[in-house]
Amino acid sequence: MLLLAVDTATPAVTVALHDGESVLAESHQVDARRHGELLIPSVDRVLAEAGLKLDAVTGIVVGVGPGPYTGLRVGLVTASTFAAVLGVPVHGLCTLDGLAYAAASAGIEGPFTVATDARRKEVYWARYEDPRTRVGEPSVDRPADIAEQVAGLPAVGQGALLYPEVFPDARGPEHQSAAALASLAAERLAAGAEFLPPTPLYLRRPDAQVPKNYKVVTPQ
């Protein structure tokens, strides 16, 4: 097994290689405006560090969000393209699940919340019973509207750090890690668990929309 994991659903452009037992190499850069520019060089760098070629990969792991429209689709399109070229499967995972899995390394084992920045003064979030068990589906909300639901719980993710009045017990990790996502995928593959399709989990409409009063002009 050789998994190539990528995620661009958050400001982090993160890539990792996993052989089914451990992470062989990883790359992690935080730049919300350069996902498309940074992702392929990151893949090349990780493969070079591991001393492997792309054709050695047996499966692609990709974070499907939730995340902003533009950044999220960079990772999904890249993952699907690699899978098509190599003839290997794509395993989709919720991006928040990757952050939750990484929370164990910060000593968080009990109930907690994962929250990422959704912009527009909102967060993408979900509650977790433990680092491997999500409670319900991810949502997008204004922090003040979910204060009662997350009260008293530790929280991880950049969204939690942005709103300390709602998430006073914010801890690491702040950003997504493809290494954690790949490790979670390897566990699930070994257990025969199902994965999400490699389609974007937006939770809301994209910012760019056609104006409602748009006038179509056709040539005479």
RAWOFEN-V853796 format. One line per field, one symbol per residue. ss: DSSP state (H for helix, E for strand, - for the rest). psi: psi as a letter, one per 20 degrees, with the letter a starting at -180 (. if undefined). Layout:
BEGIN
ss=???
psi=???
END
This chain:
BEGIN
ss=--EEEEE----EEEEEEE----EEEEEEEE----HHHHHHHHHHHHHHHH---HHH--EEEEE-E---HHHHHHHHHHHHHHHHHH--EEEEE-HHHHHHHHHHHH-----EEEEEEEE--EEEEEEEEE--EEEEEEEEE-HHHHHHHH---EEE-HHHHH-------EE------HHHHHHHHHHHHHH----E----E-------------------
psi=popopqpkiaipopqqppjihrphqqpopooijkghhhgghggggggghikrqhiipiqppppjaqrqgggghgggggghgggggikrqpopqphhhghghihhijjohaprqpprojakkrqprqqphriioqoaqqrprpghijghhjpjqqqqqhhhhhmhhhmhlprrqgrqphggggggggghghikrqrqqlqpnhirqqhoqpqhkppppqq.
END
